[in-house]
Amino acid sequence: MEPITTDGSCEFDVIKNGELETMLKDAGLYESHEESVTRELMLGRLDQIVKDWVRKITKDKGFNSEIVEAANAKIFTFGSYRLGVHGPGTDIDTLCVGPNYVTRDEDFFGGLYGILKMIPEVQELNPVPDARVPVMKFKFNGVSVDLLYAPLHLWVVPEDLDILQDSLLNGADEKTVLSLNGCRVTDRILRLVPNVQTFCTTLRCIRYWAKQRGVYSNVMGFLGGINWALLVARICQLYPNMLPSTLVFRFFKIYKQWRWPNPVLLCPVQKGSLEHQVWDPRRNFKDRMHRMPIITPVHPCMNSSYNVSSSTLQIMVDEFQRGSEICEAMEGSKDGWTCLFEPFLFFEAYMNYLQIDITANTDEDLMMWKGWVESRLRLLTLKIERDTGSMLQCHLHPTGLSDKSRPLHCSYFMGLQRKHGVCMQEGKPLDMRYTIREFKYFVGLYSSWKSGMSIDVGHVKRSSIPHFVFPGGVRPSCSIQTLKRNKRVHGKKRKLDEVAKGNELKDPGSLMGIGTDHSKEGRRIKEHKANANEFLSDASCGLTAGPPNPCVKVEEVPSMSNHQNVAVPLQAATTVAKVVSYCTDLLEELEELEPTDVVAPLSGVAQGKLFIRLNTASTCGFPQPLKS
């Protein structure tokens, strides 16, 4: 894996690197000494707990005193803590390895769970045994912990165990291999990067950027900590002598033009064995379906980003493009680092959302239910993509949000919009009722389901987003995006006002919407409008239909500049002022259809031919709108 260049950084890069490190410190991305000590003490206590637990299990299963005395378990860390890029309040990924006779289902999720439940310092204990990688989540002395378990084919676990030994995988089942994989990958990355300190600073920057931009969540179909670490490690290999600031620039430049699904590799893929299958798209059909392969550098090599869907891939590629443009501006000394890390305004980005509400009867039940639902949410994205022919882009908010006025409740949100360059199927509204019912059915298969656990899915427009999702529970009065939108509308209104002043004496009775389109295309567009209420209308799925929209007549006009031109006549108005007001309100609504241009000529007012012209890039007519 040869580097692109071995050149170092210039004076400008040194200046930018100093600015970057200052920014990371000012952002509070480094934990205090006191927090560091608290984590170390917690890990020491947890290690002692699992050692005592294994000895107890060994004794209870009737082994002789010699084996009981030698019985051992060991705690390993991985993820951000092991890489040294964790920040204040972040969780610690841990792995407990034990002997072969200590089982995962009965002993780990049974015996150890009971022990942890009795410890006062342990709170919010939440086992997730049905996850692809079974895990116990809890807080220990205020530190969030994710604990995995891997039973090794050893009678005694040595204290100096090398987790990178491939022999540890002999006879291991899939869940054990996956549980071991986190530690093995983390340790391997640290051995493959040319400069660990440079890698850590670069990764800390990219992790912060990903969280700010809402693309840091493996469970929601984006990338998690290990995925971002692998991407950054590859950039470090390609530019081994460059500073973190320069590596950040190269990170966005490389990945904005990466030809997915070409894989990202830190080392050649090792050959597989009959026992453990490795990632190989030439032989495995399932591997060929992966959208964004980022391959782990240990045996058996796997795609660490199998969760990525077409929607989440497009969102991340767009973010890579944005990051690259900002970095190019910084290279021209036009901007600073702050612009790169501006938070993504999720609840201002889309016109339509799905709101997934879950409830339970107790705090413990809610934690368990949340863990299960979160692990299934990405399937909703895949089902929507499947059932709509990949016409919708689905964007899950990376975290659940709670309404303080509603105890034992949590909400998740998914932004929805038509994908760029995609036109709707002729005569078919987007009906997701079956998709929602299917999703709720599979979520309801939770093996630990209890009475009171419920899930409801509903459609909500941006203007109706509940207030509790905003900081402080207060909806922003006017966001940047809203200002931009209003600027466009007000600019159009000024043009409308200027035309209206010249037509004040015209006969109000001439201001009638004209023309009825009897063409096939016109009939189809009207059918789309008439059927709009069918979208998201099944109350049994938690989706409610809004009132029917007024019928909008459509006038066909000659095509122009390879765009479809759709004329929307206006209803009769008694005065020009009323027409102008109507146009102003309608223009913003029409922008939801994402035309390439919105033009509102009022030169035809005197002739009674007032219309708004939309030049859309599609040749398939109106996209089917979502109805509240």
Secondary structure as UniProt FT lines:
FT   HELIX           11..26
FT   TURN            27..28
FT   HELIX           33..60
FT   TURN            61..62
FT   HELIX           65..70
FT   STRAND          74..78
FT   HELIX           79..83
FT   TURN            88..89
FT   STRAND          92..98
FT   TURN            100..101
FT   HELIX           104..112
FT   HELIX           113..117
FT   TURN            120..121
FT   STRAND          122..128
FT   TURN            129..130
FT   STRAND          135..140
FT   TURN            141..142
FT   STRAND          143..151
FT   TURN            159..160
FT   TURN            163..164
FT   HELIX           166..169
FT   TURN            170..171
FT   HELIX           174..192
FT   HELIX           196..212
FT   TURN            213..214
FT   TURN            218..221
FT   HELIX           225..238
FT   TURN            240..241
FT   HELIX           244..256
FT   TURN            260..261
FT   TURN            281..283
FT   HELIX           285..288
FT   STRAND          294..295
FT   TURN            304..307
FT   HELIX           310..331
FT   TURN            332..333
FT   HELIX           337..341
FT   HELIX           346..349
FT   STRAND          352..359
FT   HELIX           363..387
FT   TURN            388..390
FT   STRAND          392..396
FT   TURN            404..405
FT   STRAND          409..418
FT   TURN            420..421
FT   TURN            426..427
FT   HELIX           433..443
FT   TURN            444..445
FT   TURN            447..448
FT   TURN            451..452
FT   STRAND          454..461
FT   HELIX           462..464
FT   HELIX           467..469
FT   HELIX           471..473
FT   HELIX           480..501
FT   TURN            502..505
FT   HELIX           508..510
FT   HELIX           520..530
FT   HELIX           532..534
FT   TURN            535..536
FT   HELIX           539..541
FT   STRAND          555..556
FT   TURN            561..562
FT   STRAND          563..569
FT   HELIX           576..590
FT   HELIX           591..593
FT   STRAND          597..599
FT   TURN            603..608
FT   STRAND          611..616
//
